[in-house]
Amino acid sequence: MTEVIDADADEEKVETPEEAARRRRRSVWLFFRDILFILLAALVISFLIKTFLIRSFYIPSQSMESTLIPNDRVIVSLLTPGLTPLQRGDVVVFSDPGGWLDSEPVTPVASSALNDILAFVGLAAPNDNDHLIKRVIGLPGDHVKCCNALGQMTVNGVPLDEPYINLPSGINKADPYTFDVVVPSGDIWVMGDNRNESADSAYHSTRHDTSPFVPVRAVTGQAIVISWPFSRWTFLGNYPVVFQDVPKSK
């Protein structure tokens, strides 16, 4: 039997210049369409993360030294205090409970398109200057007092050995102010780690025009990591060993 071979079967179809140009234009369009889709998806995901999970905040003052120093940026979990309850020792960001920012440096907010974009995706916070950052010392119902004979703060009668505080040389008192308070329901007692340079709950307990307590509802979230500069990258702990013997408030 003689096999018949189609002489044109192995010949490639010749593409006209017009067809080649259309193919190139289509390839370029598909490429940019995919890039645009990826960018839009990334922006939407970043926006959702910023809105529901994490945000970035800038540190403007010395009130949390040496844990945090000026120009640090921190990543804040928005799951606290919503899904995750506040704990003693947490470093928290909160909105001004009333008159506190008069005593604290505010964040210089850059007005640029880049900052606006970073704010949208959660890498910057346009309202940094409306917030403060301190460490939670007393929870609702806690009896917070300063200081005992050894210069220690006590919570519910238990003295605290606080390795995170930054005291001037020769000073052994945990805070320059004397106070003896019970934290109201729905509020917390917060203090800076740099106690002598922090306009915190202890400082505001000496004033008559502000409250020393921070409503839990004012808490934006818990600072969990220093994200910038890279040389300062570290997780922020809440020192559970410091508060492990403190009983629950009655």
C-alpha positions in Angstrom: 0.0 0.0 0.0 1.3 3.4 -0.9 1.2 6.0 1.9 -0.1 9.4 0.8 1.6 12.3 2.5 0.1 15.8 2.7 2.9 18.0 1.5 1.5 21.0 3.4 1.1 19.2 6.8 4.6 20.0 8.1 4.7 23.5 6.8 4.2 26.3 9.4 1.5 28.9 8.7 3.0 32.1 7.6 2.0 35.0 9.9 1.3 38.3 8.3 2.8 41.5 9.7 -0.7 42.7 10.8 -1.3 39.4 12.6 2.0 39.6 14.3 1.4 43.2 15.5 -2.0 42.2 16.9 -0.5 39.3 18.7 2.2 41.5 20.3 -0.4 44.1 21.3 -2.6 41.4 22.9 0.4 40.0 24.8 1.3 43.5 26.1 -2.3 44.1 27.2 -2.5 40.7 28.9 0.7 41.4 30.8 -0.4 44.8 32.1 -3.8 43.4 32.9 -2.3 40.7 35.1 0.0 43.3 36.7 -2.9 45.6 37.4 -4.9 42.7 38.9 -2.1 41.7 41.2 -1.6 45.3 42.4 -5.3 45.8 43.0 -5.5 42.5 44.9 -2.5 43.4 47.0 -4.0 46.8 47.9 -7.3 45.2 48.9 -5.6 42.6 51.0 -3.4 45.2 52.6 -6.4 47.4 53.3 -8.3 44.5 54.9 -5.2 43.6 57.0 -4.8 47.2 58.2 -8.5 47.5 59.0 -8.9 44.2 60.9 -5.5 42.8 61.8 -2.5 45.1 62.1 -1.4 48.7 61.7 1.9 50.5 61.9 2.6 53.4 64.3 5.5 55.8 64.8 7.1 56.5 68.1 7.7 60.3 68.7 8.8 60.5 72.3 11.2 59.1 74.9 8.4 58.0 77.3 8.9 54.2 76.5 12.8 54.2 76.5 14.6 51.9 76.4 12.0 49.5 75.1 11.0 52.0 72.4 13.0 55.0 71.2 12.1 58.0 69.1 11.6 57.2 65.4 10.9 53.5 66.0 7.9 52.1 64.1 5.8 49.4 65.7 3.4 46.9 64.3 0.2 46.9 66.4 -2.2 43.9 66.5 -5.8 45.1 66.3 -7.1 41.8 67.7 -6.4 43.2 71.2 -8.5 43.9 73.1 -11.3 42.6 70.8 -10.6 38.9 70.4 -7.6 38.8 72.7 -8.0 40.2 76.2 -5.6 42.8 77.6 -3.0 41.5 80.0 -0.8 43.3 82.5 2.5 44.1 80.8 1.1 44.6 77.3 2.4 47.5 75.4 -0.7 49.2 74.0 -1.5 52.0 71.6 -4.6 54.1 72.6 -6.4 57.2 71.6 -6.1 60.3 73.8 -8.5 59.6 76.8 -8.8 63.4 77.3 -6.1 66.0 77.6 -3.1 63.7 77.7 -1.6 64.8 74.4 -1.1 68.3 75.9 1.7 66.7 77.9 3.2 64.4 75.2 5.0 65.2 72.0 2.9 64.5 68.9 3.9 62.7 65.8 5.0 64.8 62.8 2.7 63.7 60.0 4.2 63.9 56.5 1.8 65.3 53.9 2.8 63.5 50.8 1.4 61.1 48.2 3.8 58.4 49.3 2.7 58.7 53.0 -1.0 58.6 51.9 -0.3 55.4 50.0 1.6 53.9 52.9 -1.3 54.8 55.2 -3.8 53.1 52.9 -1.9 49.8 52.9 -1.2 50.0 56.6 2.5 50.8 56.6 1.9 54.3 58.0 -0.8 55.8 60.3 -2.2 59.2 59.3 -3.6 59.7 62.8 -0.4 58.8 64.7 -0.7 62.1 66.4 -4.0 61.2 68.0 -2.5 58.2 69.8 -0.2 57.3 72.7 1.7 54.2 73.6 2.3 52.9 77.2 2.5 49.6 79.1 -0.5 48.2 80.9 0.1 47.9 84.7 -3.4 47.7 86.1 -6.5 46.0 84.7 -10.1 46.9 85.7 -10.5 46.4 89.5 -6.8 46.2 90.3 -5.3 48.1 93.3 -2.2 49.9 92.1 0.1 51.6 94.5 3.4 53.3 94.6 5.7 52.8 96.3 6.6 50.3 99.1 9.6 50.6 101.4 11.8 49.2 98.7 10.6 51.6 96.1 8.6 49.0 94.2 5.1 49.4 92.7 2.5 46.9 94.0 -0.5 45.5 92.2 -3.1 43.9 94.4 -0.6 43.9 97.2 2.1 42.1 95.2 5.4 44.0 94.7 6.6 44.2 91.1 10.2 43.6 90.0 10.1 45.5 86.7 13.2 44.9 84.5 11.8 47.0 81.6 11.7 50.4 83.4 14.4 53.0 82.7 15.3 55.0 85.9 17.9 57.7 86.3 21.2 56.7 87.9 20.9 56.5 91.7 17.1 56.4 91.7 15.5 53.3 93.1 11.9 54.4 93.3 9.8 52.8 90.5 7.9 56.1 89.8 8.5 59.7 90.9 4.8 60.1 91.9 3.0 58.6 94.9 -0.4 57.1 94.2 -2.8 54.6 95.7 -5.7 53.8 93.3 -8.3 51.2 92.4 -8.8 51.0 88.6 -12.4 51.5 87.7 -14.4 48.9 85.8 -13.8 49.4 82.0 -10.5 51.2 82.5 -6.8 50.4 82.7 -3.8 52.0 84.3 -0.9 52.5 82.0 2.7 53.7 82.5 5.7 54.5 80.3 8.9 52.5 80.8 10.8 55.7 81.1 8.9 56.6 84.2 10.6 60.0 84.9 9.8 61.2 81.3 6.3 59.8 80.8 3.1 61.7 81.1 1.2 58.5 82.0 -1.5 57.4 84.5 0.8 58.2 87.4 1.5 61.7 86.1 -2.2 62.4 85.4 -3.1 61.2 88.9 -1.5 64.4 90.1 -3.6 66.7 87.9 -7.1 67.9 88.4 -8.1 68.5 84.8 -7.5 65.0 83.4 -8.3 61.4 84.4 -5.4 59.0 85.1 -7.4 56.1 83.7 -7.7 54.9 80.1 -10.9 53.4 78.9 -10.5 49.9 77.4 -12.6 51.1 74.5 -9.9 53.7 73.7 -7.3 51.0 73.1 -6.4 50.6 69.4 -4.3 47.5 69.9 -1.2 45.8 71.3 2.2 46.6 69.9 3.8 43.3 69.1 7.0 44.1 67.2 9.4 46.9 66.3 9.4 46.9 62.5 11.7 49.9 61.7 14.5 50.5 61.6 15.6 47.0 60.7 18.5 47.2 63.2 15.9 47.5 66.0 13.6 44.7 64.8 12.4 42.7 67.8 9.2 41.3 69.4 7.7 43.2 72.3 7.0 41.0 75.2 4.6 41.6 78.1 6.9 40.1 80.8 4.4 37.6 82.3 6.9 36.6 85.0 6.6 40.2 86.5 2.9 39.7 87.1 2.6 36.0 87.6 2.0 36.2 91.3 -0.5 39.1 91.1 -4.0 37.7 92.0 -7.1 38.7 90.0 -8.9 41.7 91.3 -12.0 41.1 93.4 
